[in-house]
Amino acid sequence: MRFEGTVMARFVGRFVVPALFAALFAAPLWFMVVGSLRPAGGPPPRTLELLPPDPSVAAYARLPELIPLFRYLANSALIVAIAVPVTVAVASLTGFGLRLLTPTARRRAVLGLLVVLLVPVTAVWATRFELFRLAGVVDTYVPLLAPALLAGNPFLVLLYTWAFGGVPDSQLGAARLEGAGWLTIWRRVALPQVRPATLAVAVLAFTFHWSNLIDPLLYLHSGDRYPYPLGLQFLRLLNPTDWPLLMAGCVVATAPCVVVFLLAQRVLLNDDPLAALRSGGRR
């Protein structure tokens, strides 16, 4: 009897509880998908429903007719393609540099990052805009990519600092005795051992730059440079009562983040990340 109770507790802890949490977080996504399949101009459902009475993909077909959908998506993809690798490189280098400091200096640096993390973004909007205006880079992608040169967020640097703390000092010392420079040690010794942190930083950076609305709203004036979040905002202003259309736009905006998260999770759970990506591509 006690054995059966233990097995049941393990089953609930390993499968039932995670399934409930997954359903809780997936419910809003399913609500968006169902809402986007409702007839054009229809109101949002008053109760939960698995599928609308007459599902239709007409809302997705109407998106390119109202906004330059593919242009906005291409602009967002370009920003992400540049910003994410830069963010990973800068955050990992900074975190590795903090790892090499003495414990006292490292604590002070971490404390400084925590103080910076507590500063609200809204407090620096005016200063940042004036700096970019004086530099003559307003209405370009430079203000949108500039945060990547500063690792995007102090939290990402702290994440790497914690991850690099698990790299033994003996490995770093042995690499130095072999004549390797610190950049080589960072690239060949330390970085391969913190792959989960790298994936986490990449996913967080992707999500931030893909869904960034405030910076394009502040710095971009030319319509051909708008990313998708700004185009989605214009879609809401053009037709604020067409719920299926708005939900279709939200699904298009959310789908890349969901795909990136699922791919990162697949790589993390596989012993050979390259094999996981190859198998995922075949399927």
C-alpha positions as CSV (number, residue, x, y, z in Angstrom):
1,M,0.0,0.0,0.0
2,R,2.8,2.4,0.9
3,F,4.6,1.5,-2.4
4,E,1.4,2.2,-4.4
5,G,1.1,5.6,-2.6
6,T,4.7,6.5,-3.4
7,V,4.3,5.6,-7.1
8,M,1.1,7.6,-7.3
9,A,2.8,10.6,-5.7
10,R,5.7,10.4,-8.1
11,F,3.2,10.2,-11.0
12,V,1.4,13.2,-9.9
13,G,4.6,15.2,-9.3
14,R,6.2,14.3,-12.6
15,F,3.2,14.3,-15.0
16,V,0.0,15.7,-13.5
17,V,1.4,18.9,-11.9
18,P,3.5,19.9,-15.0
19,A,0.6,19.2,-17.2
20,L,-1.6,21.5,-15.2
21,F,1.0,24.3,-15.3
22,A,1.4,23.8,-19.1
23,A,-2.4,24.0,-19.6
24,L,-2.5,27.1,-17.5
25,F,0.1,28.9,-19.6
26,A,-1.2,27.5,-22.9
27,A,-4.8,28.7,-22.3
28,P,-4.2,32.3,-23.4
29,L,-2.5,31.0,-26.6
30,W,-5.4,28.7,-27.3
31,F,-7.8,31.6,-26.7
32,M,-5.9,33.7,-29.3
33,V,-6.0,30.9,-31.9
34,V,-9.7,30.1,-31.4
35,G,-10.5,33.8,-31.5
36,S,-8.6,34.2,-34.8
37,L,-10.7,31.4,-36.3
38,R,-14.1,33.1,-35.7
39,P,-16.0,34.7,-38.5
40,A,-14.9,38.1,-39.6
41,G,-16.3,40.9,-37.5
42,G,-17.6,38.5,-34.8
43,P,-17.4,39.4,-31.1
44,P,-15.1,37.5,-28.8
45,P,-16.6,34.4,-27.2
46,R,-18.3,34.9,-23.9
47,T,-17.4,31.4,-22.6
48,L,-14.5,29.1,-23.2
49,E,-14.8,27.1,-26.4
50,L,-12.5,24.5,-28.0
51,L,-13.4,25.7,-31.6
52,P,-15.7,28.3,-33.0
53,P,-19.0,27.2,-34.6
54,D,-17.7,28.0,-38.1
55,P,-13.9,28.1,-38.1
56,S,-12.3,30.2,-40.8
57,V,-8.8,31.5,-41.7
58,A,-10.2,34.6,-43.4
59,A,-8.7,36.8,-40.7
60,Y,-5.2,35.6,-41.6
61,A,-5.8,36.3,-45.3
62,R,-6.9,39.8,-44.5
63,L,-3.8,40.8,-42.6
64,P,-1.6,41.5,-45.7
65,E,-4.4,43.5,-47.1
66,L,-4.5,46.0,-44.2
67,I,-0.8,46.2,-43.3
68,P,2.5,45.4,-45.1
69,L,2.7,42.2,-43.1
70,F,5.7,40.5,-44.7
71,R,7.7,43.8,-44.7
72,Y,7.1,44.2,-41.0
73,L,8.0,40.6,-40.3
74,A,11.2,40.9,-42.4
75,N,12.2,44.1,-40.4
76,S,11.7,42.3,-37.1
77,A,13.6,39.3,-38.3
78,L,16.5,41.5,-39.4
79,I,16.6,43.2,-36.0
80,V,16.5,39.9,-34.2
81,A,19.2,38.3,-36.4
82,I,21.6,41.1,-35.5
83,A,20.7,41.8,-31.9
84,V,20.5,38.2,-30.5
85,P,24.1,37.1,-31.4
86,V,25.5,40.5,-30.2
87,T,23.6,40.2,-26.9
88,V,24.8,36.6,-26.3
89,A,28.4,37.6,-27.1
90,V,28.5,40.7,-25.0
91,A,26.6,39.2,-22.0
92,S,28.8,36.1,-22.1
93,L,32.1,38.1,-22.3
94,T,31.0,40.4,-19.5
95,G,29.9,37.4,-17.3
96,F,33.2,35.6,-18.0
97,G,35.1,38.8,-17.1
98,L,33.2,39.0,-13.8
99,R,34.1,35.3,-13.2
100,L,37.8,36.2,-13.4
101,L,37.6,38.9,-10.8
102,T,38.5,38.4,-7.1
103,P,35.6,37.5,-4.9
104,T,35.5,41.0,-3.4
105,A,35.6,42.8,-6.7
106,R,33.0,40.3,-8.1
107,R,30.6,41.0,-5.3
108,R,30.9,44.8,-5.9
109,A,30.3,44.4,-9.6
110,V,27.3,42.2,-9.0
111,L,25.9,44.7,-6.5
112,G,26.4,47.5,-9.2
113,L,24.5,45.4,-11.8
114,L,21.7,44.9,-9.3
115,V,21.5,48.7,-8.7
116,V,21.3,49.2,-12.5
117,L,18.7,46.5,-12.8
118,L,16.5,48.5,-10.3
119,V,16.5,51.6,-12.5
120,P,13.2,51.8,-14.4
121,V,13.6,52.0,-18.2
122,T,11.2,54.9,-18.3
123,A,13.7,57.0,-16.3
124,V,16.2,57.0,-19.2
125,W,13.9,57.4,-22.2
126,A,14.3,61.1,-22.6
127,T,18.1,61.0,-22.1
128,R,18.5,58.1,-24.6
129,F,16.4,59.9,-27.2
130,E,18.4,63.1,-26.9
131,L,21.7,61.2,-27.2
132,F,20.5,59.4,-30.3
133,R,19.1,62.6,-31.8
134,L,22.4,64.4,-31.3
135,A,24.2,61.4,-32.9
136,G,21.9,61.6,-35.9
137,V,20.7,58.0,-35.8
138,V,17.0,58.6,-35.1
139,D,14.9,56.8,-37.7
140,T,17.5,54.1,-38.1
141,Y,17.9,50.7,-36.5
142,V,20.8,51.9,-34.4
143,P,18.8,52.8,-31.3
144,L,17.0,49.5,-31.5
145,L,20.3,47.5,-31.7
146,A,22.2,49.7,-29.1
147,P,20.9,47.7,-26.1
148,A,22.5,44.6,-27.5
149,L,25.9,46.2,-27.3
150,L,25.2,46.6,-23.5
151,A,24.1,42.9,-23.2
152,G,20.5,44.0,-23.3
153,N,19.8,43.7,-19.6
154,P,22.0,43.4,-16.5
155,F,20.0,40.2,-15.6
156,L,21.6,38.4,-18.6
157,V,25.1,39.3,-17.4
158,L,24.2,38.0,-13.9
159,L,22.9,34.8,-15.4
160,Y,26.2,34.2,-17.2
161,T,28.1,35.2,-14.1
162,W,26.3,32.5,-12.1
163,A,26.7,29.9,-14.9
164,F,30.5,30.6,-15.3
165,G,30.9,30.2,-11.5
166,G,30.5,26.4,-12.1
167,V,33.6,26.3,-14.3
168,P,36.4,24.9,-12.2
169,D,39.5,27.1,-11.5
170,S,41.7,24.1,-12.4
171,Q,40.4,24.1,-16.0
172,L,41.1,27.8,-16.4
173,G,44.5,27.5,-14.8
174,A,45.4,24.5,-17.0
175,A,44.4,26.3,-20.1
176,R,46.5,29.3,-19.1
177,L,49.5,27.0,-18.6
178,E,49.0,25.7,-22.1
179,G,49.4,29.2,-23.4
180,A,45.8,30.0,-24.2
181,G,44.6,33.6,-24.0
182,W,41.5,34.6,-22.1
183,L,39.4,34.9,-25.3
184,T,40.4,31.4,-26.3
185,I,39.6,30.1,-22.9
186,W,36.2,31.8,-23.0
187,R,35.4,30.4,-26.4
188,R,36.8,26.9,-26.1
189,V,36.7,26.0,-22.4
190,A,34.1,28.1,-20.6
191,L,31.4,28.8,-23.1
192,P,30.7,25.1,-24.1
193,Q,30.1,24.3,-20.4
194,V,27.3,26.9,-20.0
195,R,25.2,26.0,-23.0
196,P,21.9,26.1,-21.0
197,A,22.7,29.7,-20.0
198,T,23.5,30.6,-23.6
199,L,20.1,29.2,-24.8
200,A,18.3,31.0,-22.0
201,V,19.9,34.3,-22.8
202,A,19.3,33.8,-26.6
203,V,15.6,33.1,-25.9
204,L,15.2,36.1,-23.6
205,A,17.0,38.3,-26.1
206,F,14.9,37.1,-29.0
207,T,11.7,37.7,-27.0
208,F,12.7,41.2,-26.0
209,H,13.8,42.4,-29.5
210,W,10.9,40.6,-31.3
211,S,8.2,42.1,-29.1
212,N,9.9,45.5,-28.5
213,L,7.3,48.2,-29.2
214,I,8.4,51.3,-27.2
215,D,11.8,51.8,-29.0
216,P,10.4,51.6,-32.5
217,L,7.6,53.9,-31.5
218,L,10.2,56.5,-30.1
219,Y,12.9,56.3,-32.8
220,L,11.4,55.2,-36.1
221,H,9.4,57.5,-38.4
222,S,9.7,55.8,-41.8
223,G,7.0,53.2,-42.4
224,D,9.2,50.9,-44.4
225,R,11.4,50.4,-41.3
226,Y,8.6,49.5,-38.9
227,P,8.9,46.1,-37.1
228,Y,5.9,43.9,-36.6
229,P,4.9,45.0,-33.1
230,L,4.5,48.6,-34.4
231,G,2.5,47.3,-37.3
232,L,0.3,45.3,-35.0
233,Q,-0.4,48.5,-33.0
234,F,-1.4,50.2,-36.3
235,L,-3.7,47.3,-37.0
236,R,-5.5,47.8,-33.7
237,L,-6.0,51.5,-34.5
238,L,-7.3,50.8,-38.0
239,N,-9.9,48.2,-36.9
240,P,-10.3,48.1,-33.1
241,T,-13.5,46.1,-33.1
242,D,-12.6,43.3,-35.5
243,W,-11.5,40.7,-32.8
244,P,-10.7,37.8,-35.2
245,L,-8.4,40.1,-37.2
246,L,-6.7,41.3,-34.0
247,M,-6.3,37.8,-32.6
248,A,-4.8,36.6,-35.9
249,G,-2.3,39.4,-35.7
250,C,-1.5,38.4,-32.1
251,V,-1.0,34.8,-33.2
252,V,1.4,35.8,-35.9
253,A,3.4,37.9,-33.3
254,T,3.4,35.1,-30.7
255,A,4.2,32.1,-33.0
256,P,7.9,32.8,-33.5
257,C,8.5,33.2,-29.7
258,V,6.7,29.9,-29.1
259,V,8.7,28.1,-31.8
260,V,12.0,29.5,-30.5
261,F,11.2,28.3,-26.9
262,L,10.2,24.8,-28.1
263,L,13.4,24.5,-30.1
264,A,15.5,25.7,-27.2
265,Q,13.8,23.2,-24.9
266,R,14.3,20.4,-27.4
267,V,18.1,21.2,-27.5
268,L,18.4,21.4,-23.7
269,L,16.7,18.0,-23.2
270,N,18.9,16.3,-25.8
271,D,22.5,15.1,-25.1
272,D,23.5,16.1,-28.6
273,P,22.1,19.5,-29.5
274,L,23.1,19.3,-33.2
275,A,21.5,16.0,-33.5
276,A,18.3,17.4,-31.9
277,L,18.2,20.2,-34.5
278,R,18.8,17.9,-37.4
279,S,16.1,15.5,-36.2
280,G,13.7,18.4,-35.7
281,G,14.4,19.6,-39.2
282,R,13.7,16.1,-40.7
283,R,10.3,16.0,-38.9
